[in-house]
Amino acid sequence: MNRGKKLIILCCALVVLGAGYVVARTVYAEPTEEEEGVALAAPEEASRLEWTYEGATLALVKEDDSWSYADDDVFPLDQSVPENMTSVLSGLTASRVLDEPGELADYGLDEPALTVTATDADGTAYTFAVGDQNEVSQEYYLLYNGDESKVYMVDSSLGDAFSLGLYDMVQMESLPMFGTVTGLSVTQPGGSISVSYVEDSESLYYDSSAHWFLEQEDGTQLALDTGKVTSLTASVTGLTWISCVNYDADDQELAAWGLEESSAVKVVLTYEPSSSEDDEEESDTEAEPQTFVLYLGNDTDEGTYARLADSRMVYLINSDTADSLRYTSYSSLRPAEICSVDWNTVDRLEVTVDGTTNTISFDEQEEETTADGGDTVTETVPLYTWNGTEMDNTSVESLLNAIDALTATGDAGGENQGELLASFTIYRDSTYFTELTLELYAYDTSSCLAVFNGGTPRLVDRSAVTTLTDALDSLFTEE
């Protein structure tokens, strides 16, 4: 190739590069001082907002200071959505203007990602078409009122406000302000469970710190673990909606989602409503208990269908939350502790091992000790005796601590298995439950059975029972 041809090719290349530079400067042009801060007019009082996003066109209309969905005024519209839209439009400002932009396709404006039309009361319409994002400034290209001679650069606020589908605008139902929870029931086709709070529980259970009880069909009540019940009720009081999937479901849709009353799991929470200080001053009477009803339906990959009583709005909630309610049972709520007796209420403890019964008497005595300053201090300390002989407090309390430490690892059905390892009879100075029993049986290599006060056998860790029997051996072999 001769030098002349090389020169021609080089010149052509420079022309192409120069043209590319001009295009790049057009698309990514830095603003001049005159181009900055261009306000884009919008309705002062919009009466209609219409936009097309992801192939769907939606419109909101305003009447009597209230916005509604144009295609269905029953739709529960979150009023903050159009308020935010009109606020964004009224403050929309372009950071720069590109004159004679050329092909709209270069800016994604031949097929805009979002098109907005805002109309005022007299019918004047303002249109905004949003295209691609500028990779340098992170702003968006905008076509205003169809004028193809200019392209504006705006921030993301317009797209953020209008890139919504119908269910992004739904006003979901709010839950009440729950006060003090007093009861919870879960009813499903296979059965039901009901728990209630009892303030004065001394006559119901030997441990007066227990206040939650399971109501059985025969009228008896079983004590429950307060922490477990509190966690369960929090599944309701702290409930949140993941999303709304239908704002006005018909009977067929409710049935398909497992939410018709005959098939849904029904959760009823009873509570005393919260009251403000003003309410308390105005009324001396106690507020009537309130009930909150929730229906649980089928599961999906995204969550569990749910709805409120007397409502046709269908939501998705967290499936773990739903499972904690519909699969709750006495086993999942009963206390893990085998025996949580208050030893300060005990008069004596009978211990039987290998057919031999020993009795430990519980009393108190005054004991003088010397304080740090040298003063003599008198304090009351426990006194344990066996066959009239004072026992070592540390040894006895090791036994009591071992009993307290017995924790259920599961429930055991059927008859007791294995030999009786030890039995205890606890005599209390109390109005109710003056006599309690605890029996420990061998079961397998890892577990023993514990039967407290004639209840159902429960599995306990064998090592915990070994610790207890070792404490017994040490206690009654002391000289």
Secondary structure, DSSP 8 states (H G I E B T S, - for coil): --HHHHHHHHHHHHHHHHHHHHHHHHHT----TTTSSEE----SSEEEEEEEETTEEEEEEEETTEEEETT-TTS-B-THHHHHHHHHHHT-EESEEEES---GGGGT-SS-SEEEEEEETTS-EEEEEEEEE-TTT--EEEEETT-TTEEEEE-THHHHHH---GGGSB---------EEEEEEEEETTEEEEEEE-S--TTT-S-TT--EEEE-TTS-EEE--HHHHHHHHHHHHT---SEEEESS--HHHHHHTT-STTTSEEEEEEEE----HHHHHH--S----EEEEEEEEEE-SS-EEEEETT---EEEE-HHHHHHHHT--HHHHS-SBS----GGGEEEEEEEETTEEEEEEEEEEEEEEE-TTS-EEEEEEEEEEETTEE--HHHHHHHHHHHHT-BEEEE--SS--S-EEEEEEEEESSSS--EEEEEEEE-SSSEEEEEETT---EEEEHHHHHHHHHHHHHHHT--
